[in-house]
Amino acid sequence: MTIARYRFGEYVLDLPKHELLHRGDVVALPARVFECLCCLIEHRDRAVSRDELVQAVFARSNVSDAQLAQVVLRSRRAVGDDGQEQHTIRTVPRYGFRWLAEVAVETMVDEPAAPSTAPEPPARPREPAPPQAAAFATTTTTPAIEEAVADAAPPSTDPSRSPRPPGRRGWPAAAAIVLVVAVAALAWSQRVRDTAPAPVANATPADAPRALMVLPTRVDDPGDASWARLGLMDFIGDRLHRSGLPVLPSETTLGVLHRQDGDDPRRLRRAARAKWVVNSEATRSDDGWDVRLQAGDGDGARHEAHAHDADLLQAARQASGRLAAVLGGHAIAGDDDPPALAERLQRARAAMLANQIETARQILLDAPELQRQRPRLQYQLARVDFRAGEYARGLATLDALLDGTATRDDALFRARVLNARGAMLIRLDNADEARRSYDEAIAALGDGTHPTERGVALSGRAVANALQQRFDRALADFGQARVQLASAGDALAVARVDANLGVLEVDRGHPAQALPYLDRAARDFEAMGAINELSTFRDTRVLALLQLLRRDEALAESERAWMLLPRLRAPTQRAEVVLTRARALIEAGQLHEAARLLAMPEAGQSQPAEAGTRELLQAELALAGGEPARAVAIADAALRDWPSQRDARRKAWLRLRREQAALAADLPVSAVADASLGDSLPDLLAGAIARRARGDVAGADAGYRKALALAEQRGIPAEIAEVVVDHAGWLLERGQADEASALVGRAAPWAGQDFALAALQARLLRSLEQGPQSQVAYARARELAGERALPPPAGTATQVAPRP
């Protein structure tokens, strides 16, 4: 079902026709007014921030208040509203706008694409995946969760001295690292093209060249060639791609197949955005193998190719060449591996496609000595190491390859090795060296051919630039990578780049602008069965929603990401899911469950660039659970062993948590010299706390004001709330309720959805002797508390939220 129309009052917003009707008559609307109405109505359950509305209407961030105000004014006039009455579109001061009118939603049934008048090539019956792959893909068993190391129930404490229950800071570095997972997958593309069509400027996944989708091979009487179902599929796809034709990666094809019920060619083409579906069949005969290929498109055109040879891969090689010639590809010159090595590589590749990583490694290690020395086999071993999270070992293999003659004499192979090396280095938290590796790959590729490898190199360099805060360069590289990958016809690769633009917006501190990118990416990845990418960008969306203080949405999104955990193999990616889920649970006050997750072995298997995230969350969990002394101990242990090259921003947030916890536990604040602190938000807050502990009231207030100015400049609700709760809480301790009231008003739009702000508001109203209002605010804080301690309402003893 698809939403077709929104009805409100005497108006109808018709989405397919892009029209607004009033009593049946069309109301003339500029395109931006239509987009404004759509955005506000779609999110009518909440207020829409200015930044989010700007992104939805203008698709860019450099928009003045006057420009946005003009669009909102026209939107109000279009639906009979104005800035005075605001009965349909209400202004939320210092935040954005909200839709008020009652809306009725009308839907329409999605109709399948009209059948082609030309005959469709017969659909090959769907074959089951290999037993191990099928079991892995369908399992829903969640890994056992070990008992938490400590009880997280909050004791009865006086929260007037407690810092803000944390759980959403220290993210910019984490968000940047999320880029790596998706882009690193590109670095393992096996496709190599000798020539390429001209790049398509501003291509999107939908309008990229329509690629070929090669399905798993049907193998009659496979015997010892059972590997050929996936291995031959991959081999045929590789040959067609190397002939200059756009071909979807095998991982994309398998993902789409897992998402579809059967393999009807029309549905597969729509899901994968492919033009051609290629079926293949291998049949053993007395004197060798027959391989038959059939390609069919949506218009009924069909092409076939056949070859016979004593060797299975040689038959597939001949048949692929003949089909490529019919479809417009060119001949592939040389570079074929010896038959025995070629078969071993495809056996290993089949195992990797079936997620049998150690099986793939063993196939390669069992090779005879001469085969083991071959550069292609060494490269394949490095790929296995990457999938297994053995980055240092894989890097050593790649460095040895770069010293050999194979990479010196073959520029394309050198570029592939350099791209893989860059991915390893990023995972090892060495962005500077990774950037140099990608620079070398781009230089090696030379004149603009080989768009797949060029797109990989540009994407990887964009990640490295983002990790080093070079956002403008990262955006430029992503833009160029998108053009290259679109010209190669890989819709999934283009979707990865689009999604990474959303991650980059999170890292730049623009979570509202990031959501449209991430939402679109999630739809694309889910449609194409790209589980690894879907998991990564669900995690990123959780971070963006938490920064916007949309706690319930973040918790629901983390649940969707958590459901993918049994289907993920990479330890570092599993760690990412566990830690992100734990973060969302802490924000929701579900402390016991968060503690259980942080005690899981997976939580400690982050990639090196994410080191320290678990300790930060453990400190925040202890704070939220009313154990500030334990939070201090956790932070001190982590900071004492913090390597100099590890992410400085995460360290700054952990240091801030340490100082907040020390205040709450009446422990000494660290003797950190102000000069040693930077100018980031956590540094400014830590400096204010240090002055506060020394009795420098004026200096502390000045530090808090500077932190608030930075937070409001960045415009991230969670950061504004961080400063407001800390500073206003201290003002209330000093009896300065009026000053605290003015400060709390700056975060008022989010008080109804954030526990710390709701508790602060209740405490403020109590100090102002606003009894009834205080009780209402207290009730709201209790709804949001979960397992966290609550400040007592006026005239009662300290209360604690009930334990589950």
Number of C-alpha atoms within 10 A of each C-alpha: 9 9 14 15 21 20 17 17 13 11 20 23 23 18 14 9 9 13 18 24 17 17 11 10 11 13 15 12 15 11 13 18 20 22 19 20 22 19 19 20 22 13 12 18 11 14 19 23 18 19 22 20 23 25 19 21 20 16 13 11 14 10 13 9 10 9 12 18 12 12 21 22 16 19 23 21 12 20 21 15 17 18 14 7 11 16 15 19 24 20 15 14 10 13 19 17 20 22 23 17 16 12 17 11 12 14 11 10 9 9 7 8 9 6 11 11 9 10 13 18 20 11 14 16 10 14 12 8 16 15 10 12 16 13 11 18 17 11 10 13 11 12 10 8 14 13 14 16 10 11 13 24 22 22 14 16 18 16 19 17 16 23 25 25 25 21 25 22 26 22 20 20 22 24 25 26 24 22 30 23 22 23 24 23 18 23 25 22 19 19 20 19 23 16 17 20 16 13 20 18 14 12 18 18 22 16 14 24 24 24 22 28 27 29 25 25 25 23 19 14 12 14 9 7 16 15 21 23 23 25 28 30 25 26 25 27 26 23 24 29 27 25 25 22 26 29 28 26 22 24 18 21 24 20 19 23 22 19 16 15 11 15 19 18 24 20 17 24 21 15 19 27 24 27 23 25 23 25 23 26 20 25 16 19 13 6 10 13 20 20 26 22 22 19 21 22 19 21 14 12 13 16 15 17 20 20 20 21 18 14 16 22 22 18 21 29 21 19 23 26 24 20 22 22 14 12 15 11 19 19 16 15 9 6 6 10 12 9 13 12 20 16 22 19 23 22 23 26 28 26 23 22 18 24 20 18 21 16 17 24 21 12 17 23 15 11 16 10 9 8 18 16 11 14 20 18 20 20 20 21 25 27 26 25 21 24 21 17 21 15 24 16 14 24 22 13 21 24 13 11 22 18 10 12 11 15 18 14 10 11 16 21 23 23 26 27 26 28 34 31 29 32 34 30 22 28 26 17 21 19 24 16 15 27 25 15 24 29 19 17 29 22 14 19 20 12 8 13 18 23 27 27 30 26 29 33 33 29 35 34 32 33 34 32 22 24 28 15 17 14 19 11 16 23 20 13 20 25 20 18 27 29 22 31 31 30 27 32 29 26 28 26 29 27 26 26 26 20 29 30 22 30 32 29 22 27 26 19 19 22 27 26 25 26 24 18 21 23 15 14 25 23 13 22 23 17 19 27 24 21 19 20 24 26 29 23 27 24 27 34 29 26 28 30 24 25 25 20 23 19 21 16 15 29 23 14 20 27 19 16 24 19 14 17 22 16 19 17 17 17 18 23 23 23 24 28 26 26 25 29 26 29 32 28 26 30 29 22 23 24 27 23 17 26 24 18 24 27 19 19 14 20 21 20 19 22 19 16 22 24 19 21 24 24 19 25 28 24 29 29 31 27 30 28 27 26 22 28 20 20 29 27 15 20 25 17 11 19 17 8 8 15 12 7 9 16 20 15 20 22 22 23 22 29 23 23 29 29 27 27 31 24 22 22 19 11 14 12 20 15 9 12 10 14 7 8 15 15 12 15 26 26 22 26 29 30 27 27 28 25 21 19 18 13 11 13 14 12 17 23 18 14 23 24 18 17 28 24 15 18 21 15 10 14 20 20 21 22 22 22 26 25 27 27 24 20 26 24 26 18 18 19 13 10 12 14 20 15 12 23 17 11 18 22 13 17 21 16 18 19 22 16 17 21 27 25 24 26 29 26 29 28 24 22 21 22 17 13 12 13 15 11 14 22 17 14 25 25 16 20 25 22 14 23 23 22 23 29 27 25 24 19 18 18 7 8 9 15 16 21 20 13 13 9
